[in-house]
Amino acid sequence: MLPNYASPVEKLWYWTFRLVCVLVLVFLMSPLLAIIPLSFSADSFLVYPIKSFSWRWYAEFFGNGEWTHSLKNSFIVAPAATLLATVLGTLAAVGLTSSNFPGKSLLMTVLISPMVVPVVIVGVGAYLFFSPLGLTNNYLGLILVHAALGVPFVVITVSATLSGFNTSLIKASASLGANPLLTFRKVVLPLIAPGVVSGALFAFTTSFDEVVVTLFLAGPEQVTLPRQMFSGIKENISPAIAAAAAVLILFSTTLLLTLEWLRGRSERIRTAKA
């Protein structure tokens, strides 16, 4: 809150800063605010102004075999890729954080490289590498690449959580006779759980929304929801795409709210223990 004794310059900066923040937020939210009303349009084209409203495109989305098949594929690939990325990313973060060795920085760079390398390069490289192995046009190859794209998020979030971890707890657990696996399961994992869950949610969102790699690796039976949307835009623009986009927006928002709830819950538990 702006204090009463603030100078005119401070007041001007106070309100200007907040106005700029609101304008940036509106700019970022405008595509979402534009597509959601179109999903309720009764028209056969994506046009404004909307003459009448209807649920017909949601009925089309949930009743059309192509859309439901792509949605089912997304819920097959994304959870499997998330599970694999979470396990590998957590183990990598724990190993990198708990020890120092030559080439540690290089290894960390390699682990997070899928986050900074253009996805189209990842898609081409994965196709060239997996094609001789017979891992294209099947779920396994798609899950492996989606997991590789999700690992950096898990490594970063878990590493950030481990940066404030009290290693004395591990020594205390070992002094009481617990083996490393039991120590990790009973001591380390509960304390780093917020970072693990956060990384898993980011990995899930990355896999669920990914389309470029899927274009290279997936066959007709592995078409995911984003790829189906991409094909629909290229071949026949139907308002059912707006309904699919609204479902994705709702799903992503739910994940973000869940993440924020878990973060707040972790903070409350940490404060209560302190």
ABEGO torsion letter per residue (X at the ends): XBBAABBAAAAAAAAAAAAAAAAAAAAAAAAAAAAAAAAABABABBBOBBABBBAAAAAAAAABAAAAAAAAAAAAAAAAAAAAAAAAAAAAAAAAAABBBBGAAAAAAAAAAAAABBAAAAAAAAAAAAAAAGABGBAAAAAAAAAAAAAAAAAAAAAAAAAABBAAAAAAAAAAGBBAAAAAAAAAAAAAAAAAAAAAAAAAAAAAABAAAAAAABBAAABBAAAAAAAAAAABBBAAAAAAAAAAAAAAAAAAAAAAAAAAAAAAAAAAAX
